[in-house]
C-alpha cells in the first residue's frame, strides 16, 4: 500500500487542486493555502504510525449493507419552485453560460 | 409576569397542559427576548416571528383539544443547515445567501407534526465547518457568558440561543463535535446520537458518514424529549436506523452499579488543569452515586483527529461540488463568457476560506495517486478506532472525558490558525469517527466560563448516557447558574 511520503503542497499544486475543485484563487490565497495545507498534511501524517496491515477499511460505521426499496414513482417538489431557486432562468429552464467558446 | 422564556421544556409543557400559560404567550416571550438581546448576541440569522405565532395558535388549539405532545407549543431554534420550507437556509454561507428551502427536512416535518413552534434559524460556521462560528459569512455569534468570546461551533448560534433563553431548546448538527463543543462552551446539554438515529434528509451535508442532527437543551430531560421527537427510520435517508427507540419522555436517573471507563488517552496535551479537576470531581460525584469507575485504554483514540481530517474533507469536497451558483444560490457578480469561468468565479466569491481549504484538502487526498495513502489509510485506522470502542464497551457501560480541553476562547484568537482550531475537536471527534452516541453536560466553571463533561455510550445506548447524565444533573446544580446577560 502506498504511504504518505511528501506532505509539502507547493503553490503550483494548490493551483492544480483549485482548478480541479473549480475555485479561482489569487496569488495571496495560493501562498496561504500552500502553507496551511502543508501544515495540516504534516499533522495527518501521524497516521503512518498505525499498523493497518490486514485491516479492512471501514465502509459504514453501523455496518449497514445495501438498503433496497421498491422503484415506485412518488411526487416531489414542484418544478416552478426549483426553477425559481436558480439565479437565472428563461422559458422555464435554468440558464447557464456558454459551454464552448 | 413570569419570564416564560426562562422555563425548561418540561416545566413549560406542564404549564401549557394546565392552561396556566398559552403557547402564544410563551412564543411571544421568546420573540421579545430575541428582540431585546440578539443585536448583542447575533445568534439568529432569520427570526420567523409571524409563522411562529401562527404555529403557536395551532398548538393552543391542540392543547385545548387535550392532545398535547411533549413539544406541543414549545419554541425551538433551528441551525441554519436544516431546511424549513419557505424559509431562507444560508448554511452560514454567502453562496446560499438567497436560498429559500423548497421542502422541510424530516426532523422539521416531525417537529411540525408534534406542533412544536419553530422560532427561527441560527448562525453557524459556513456549512458547519468550524468550532467558533467565526467562519459564518454573517458575523460571529457571541458567547452569552462573555461577549468577547466565541460560543463554540459549528452550532454556536443554537447553543448561545438556548443559554440566553431566546428559545427553550434547539437543533444543531454534529459532524466532529459541532453540538457538544458549543454546548460545553455555552453551558448547555447537547447530544450527538448514534449515527443513523435521526434522518439527515434536508440537512445541508458536510460529511455524510459523520453528520448527525441532534438536540440542545437547558436540561438532560429537555434534550431527551427533543431527541425522542426527531428520531426514527426515514426512507428518505437509507442510512437511518430501523432499530426500535425507547420512550425517552419517561427518562429516570440510573447510575448505581454502572461501569464507567476513563480513557487514559483523553488527558491530552493542552488540557486545562482546572478543566481536568472539574471532570475528576464529576467522576467522584458519580462514584458516590454508586457508579464503578476504572481506567481504560483506547490506544487508537489519539488518531481520531487525523483520521477525521482526511475522511471529512474528502466527503465535504464531494458534497459541496453541488454549490455551483447555477441551479440555486448565489451567482457571481463578475460577468463571464463561459461556463467554466462562471464556476470558478461563483465558488471563489461564494465560499469562505475554511470551506475552500477543506474542499481543496479533500480534492487532494482523493486525487489519483494519493487516494490509497490518505483515504484508504484513514478508513483502515477508522476500523481500528471502532474496534477500540467495541472492546471498551464489552467492559464498560459508558466512557467519560472532558468535552473540550479548555473553556471558550477569545474571538479572533485562533481564526488564523486552522490546525489550532481543529484541535478543539480532539475529544469529541472520536464519537463521530466510530458513530457512537455522546452527550455533553455542564460540570462546573473556570473563571465564570462553563465546562462540559462528555459521556460516550455504546451504539444505540443513548438511554444509558442520558440516564447517567440525569443522575449527575440531579446531584448538582450547574444548570441553575445563568449568564448575567
HADDOCK unambig.tbl for C-alpha pairs under 7 A between the chains (distance, minus, plus):
assign (segid A and resid 1 and name CA) (segid B and resid 372 and name CA) 6.93 0.50 0.50
assign (segid A and resid 2 and name CA) (segid B and resid 372 and name CA) 6.14 0.50 0.50
assign (segid A and resid 2 and name CA) (segid B and resid 373 and name CA) 5.02 0.50 0.50
assign (segid A and resid 3 and name CA) (segid B and resid 373 and name CA) 4.79 0.50 0.50
assign (segid A and resid 4 and name CA) (segid B and resid 373 and name CA) 5.32 0.50 0.50
assign (segid A and resid 4 and name CA) (segid B and resid 374 and name CA) 6.87 0.50 0.50
assign (segid A and resid 17 and name CA) (segid B and resid 360 and name CA) 6.04 0.50 0.50
assign (segid A and resid 17 and name CA) (segid B and resid 363 and name CA) 6.51 0.50 0.50
assign (segid A and resid 17 and name CA) (segid B and resid 364 and name CA) 6.22 0.50 0.50
assign (segid A and resid 18 and name CA) (segid B and resid 360 and name CA) 6.28 0.50 0.50
assign (segid A and resid 21 and name CA) (segid B and resid 360 and name CA) 6.69 0.50 0.50
assign (segid A and resid 21 and name CA) (segid B and resid 363 and name CA) 6.64 0.50 0.50
assign (segid A and resid 22 and name CA) (segid B and resid 343 and name CA) 6.04 0.50 0.50
assign (segid A and resid 22 and name CA) (segid B and resid 344 and name CA) 4.93 0.50 0.50
assign (segid A and resid 23 and name CA) (segid B and resid 344 and name CA) 4.70 0.50 0.50
assign (segid A and resid 23 and name CA) (segid B and resid 347 and name CA) 5.39 0.50 0.50
assign (segid A and resid 23 and name CA) (segid B and resid 348 and name CA) 5.26 0.50 0.50
assign (segid A and resid 24 and name CA) (segid B and resid 344 and name CA) 4.87 0.50 0.50
assign (segid A and resid 24 and name CA) (segid B and resid 345 and name CA) 6.20 0.50 0.50
assign (segid A and resid 24 and name CA) (segid B and resid 348 and name CA) 5.25 0.50 0.50
assign (segid A and resid 25 and name CA) (segid B and resid 348 and name CA) 6.82 0.50 0.50
assign (segid A and resid 33 and name CA) (segid B and resid 357 and name CA) 6.94 0.50 0.50
assign (segid A and resid 37 and name CA) (segid B and resid 361 and name CA) 6.90 0.50 0.50
assign (segid A and resid 40 and name CA) (segid B and resid 419 and name CA) 6.45 0.50 0.50
assign (segid A and resid 43 and name CA) (segid B and resid 306 and name CA) 6.83 0.50 0.50
assign (segid A and resid 44 and name CA) (segid B and resid 306 and name CA) 4.65 0.50 0.50
assign (segid A and resid 47 and name CA) (segid B and resid 303 and name CA) 6.51 0.50 0.50
assign (segid A and resid 47 and name CA) (segid B and resid 306 and name CA) 6.81 0.50 0.50
assign (segid A and resid 52 and name CA) (segid B and resid 380 and name CA) 6.25 0.50 0.50
assign (segid A and resid 52 and name CA) (segid B and resid 381 and name CA) 6.73 0.50 0.50
assign (segid A and resid 55 and name CA) (segid B and resid 380 and name CA) 5.90 0.50 0.50
assign (segid A and resid 56 and name CA) (segid B and resid 380 and name CA) 5.82 0.50 0.50
assign (segid A and resid 56 and name CA) (segid B and resid 383 and name CA) 6.94 0.50 0.50
assign (segid A and resid 57 and name CA) (segid B and resid 376 and name CA) 6.33 0.50 0.50
assign (segid A and resid 57 and name CA) (segid B and resid 379 and name CA) 4.58 0.50 0.50
assign (segid A and resid 57 and name CA) (segid B and resid 380 and name CA) 3.97 0.50 0.50
assign (segid A and resid 57 and name CA) (segid B and resid 383 and name CA) 6.14 0.50 0.50
assign (segid A and resid 58 and name CA) (segid B and resid 379 and name CA) 5.06 0.50 0.50
assign (segid A and resid 58 and name CA) (segid B and resid 380 and name CA) 6.12 0.50 0.50
assign (segid A and resid 58 and name CA) (segid B and resid 382 and name CA) 6.30 0.50 0.50
assign (segid A and resid 58 and name CA) (segid B and resid 383 and name CA) 5.31 0.50 0.50
assign (segid A and resid 61 and name CA) (segid B and resid 434 and name CA) 6.13 0.50 0.50
assign (segid A and resid 61 and name CA) (segid B and resid 435 and name CA) 5.71 0.50 0.50
assign (segid A and resid 67 and name CA) (segid B and resid 238 and name CA) 6.22 0.50 0.50
assign (segid A and resid 77 and name CA) (segid B and resid 102 and name CA) 6.81 0.50 0.50
assign (segid A and resid 81 and name CA) (segid B and resid 102 and name CA) 6.60 0.50 0.50
assign (segid A and resid 85 and name CA) (segid B and resid 99 and name CA) 6.66 0.50 0.50
assign (segid A and resid 85 and name CA) (segid B and resid 327 and name CA) 6.92 0.50 0.50
assign (segid A and resid 85 and name CA) (segid B and resid 328 and name CA) 4.88 0.50 0.50
assign (segid A and resid 85 and name CA) (segid B and resid 329 and name CA) 6.96 0.50 0.50
assign (segid A and resid 86 and name CA) (segid B and resid 326 and name CA) 6.00 0.50 0.50
assign (segid A and resid 86 and name CA) (segid B and resid 327 and name CA) 4.60 0.50 0.50
assign (segid A and resid 86 and name CA) (segid B and resid 328 and name CA) 4.17 0.50 0.50
assign (segid A and resid 86 and name CA) (segid B and resid 329 and name CA) 6.71 0.50 0.50
assign (segid A and resid 87 and name CA) (segid B and resid 326 and name CA) 6.25 0.50 0.50
assign (segid A and resid 87 and name CA) (segid B and resid 328 and name CA) 6.15 0.50 0.50
assign (segid A and resid 87 and name CA) (segid B and resid 329 and name CA) 6.67 0.50 0.50
assign (segid A and resid 87 and name CA) (segid B and resid 330 and name CA) 6.45 0.50 0.50
assign (segid A and resid 87 and name CA) (segid B and resid 331 and name CA) 6.18 0.50 0.50
assign (segid A and resid 94 and name CA) (segid B and resid 327 and name CA) 6.77 0.50 0.50
assign (segid A and resid 96 and name CA) (segid B and resid 326 and name CA) 6.84 0.50 0.50
assign (segid A and resid 96 and name CA) (segid B and resid 339 and name CA) 6.89 0.50 0.50
assign (segid A and resid 97 and name CA) (segid B and resid 337 and name CA) 6.48 0.50 0.50
assign (segid A and resid 97 and name CA) (segid B and resid 338 and name CA) 5.31 0.50 0.50
assign (segid A and resid 97 and name CA) (segid B and resid 339 and name CA) 4.74 0.50 0.50
assign (segid A and resid 98 and name CA) (segid B and resid 337 and name CA) 6.68 0.50 0.50
assign (segid A and resid 98 and name CA) (segid B and resid 338 and name CA) 4.91 0.50 0.50
assign (segid A and resid 98 and name CA) (segid B and resid 339 and name CA) 5.62 0.50 0.50
assign (segid A and resid 99 and name CA) (segid B and resid 338 and name CA) 5.78 0.50 0.50
assign (segid A and resid 99 and name CA) (segid B and resid 339 and name CA) 5.18 0.50 0.50
assign (segid A and resid 100 and name CA) (segid B and resid 338 and name CA) 6.81 0.50 0.50
assign (segid A and resid 101 and name CA) (segid B and resid 338 and name CA) 6.51 0.50 0.50
